[in-house]
Amino acid sequence: MSIQTWIYEHFKGKRYEVVGEAFDGETTEIMIIYKALYNSPEFWENALWVRPKDNFLENLDISWKKVPRFRFISSL
């Protein structure tokens, strides 16, 4: 499955901008690089994150309902 770049919403409500895709240097697994669109006191404003693509695109069982971990919101 291809990923659309731009704004996604995590199932817990925070929003992120997908920066792009990259390969893990050791495993060549495709990773998603994304930036927080909020200030986190635990990390920092606009912190960058990386997650395996399969994990980013997976559906979760929340309250007996399948929901995407990250839901596409819009283009910039």
C-alpha positions in Angstrom: 0.0 0.0 0.0 1.3 3.4 -0.9 1.3 6.2 1.6 0.2 9.8 0.9 2.4 12.4 2.3 1.1 15.3 4.4 -1.2 15.3 7.4 -2.3 12.2 9.4 -4.1 11.9 12.7 -3.0 9.3 15.2 -5.9 7.3 16.7 -5.3 9.1 20.0 -5.9 12.5 18.3 -2.5 14.1 17.7 -1.6 15.3 14.2 1.5 14.6 12.3 3.1 15.6 9.0 4.6 12.7 7.0 8.0 13.8 5.8 8.6 10.8 3.6 9.7 7.2 3.4 13.2 5.8 4.0 14.9 2.4 4.2 16.3 1.0 7.4 20.0 0.8 6.8 20.4 -2.7 8.3 17.2 -4.4 7.3 16.1 -2.3 4.2 12.6 -2.3 5.8 10.6 0.7 4.6 10.1 3.3 7.4 7.9 6.3 7.6 9.4 9.6 8.9 6.9 11.9 10.4 6.9 15.2 12.3 4.7 16.1 15.3 2.5 19.1 14.7 2.3 20.0 18.4 4.7 20.9 21.2 5.5 18.0 23.5 7.0 18.8 26.9 8.5 15.3 27.0 10.3 15.7 23.7 10.2 19.0 21.8 8.2 21.0 19.4 7.8 19.4 16.0 9.7 16.2 17.1 10.6 13.8 14.3 9.5 10.2 14.6 10.2 7.0 12.6 8.0 3.9 12.4 7.9 0.8 10.1 5.5 1.5 7.2 3.5 -1.7 8.0 3.0 -0.5 11.6 2.1 3.0 10.5 -0.6 1.7 8.1 -2.0 -1.0 10.3 -5.5 -1.1 11.8 -6.1 -1.5 15.5 -8.9 -3.1 17.4 -10.3 -0.3 19.6 -13.5 -0.9 21.5 -14.4 -3.8 19.2 -13.9 -1.6 16.1 -11.1 -1.6 13.6 -9.5 1.9 13.3 -6.3 3.0 11.5 -3.3 3.7 13.7 -2.9 6.9 11.5 -5.7 8.3 9.4 -5.0 10.5 6.4 -6.5 14.0 7.0 -5.4 16.3 4.2 -2.7 17.6 1.9 -0.8 20.7 2.9 
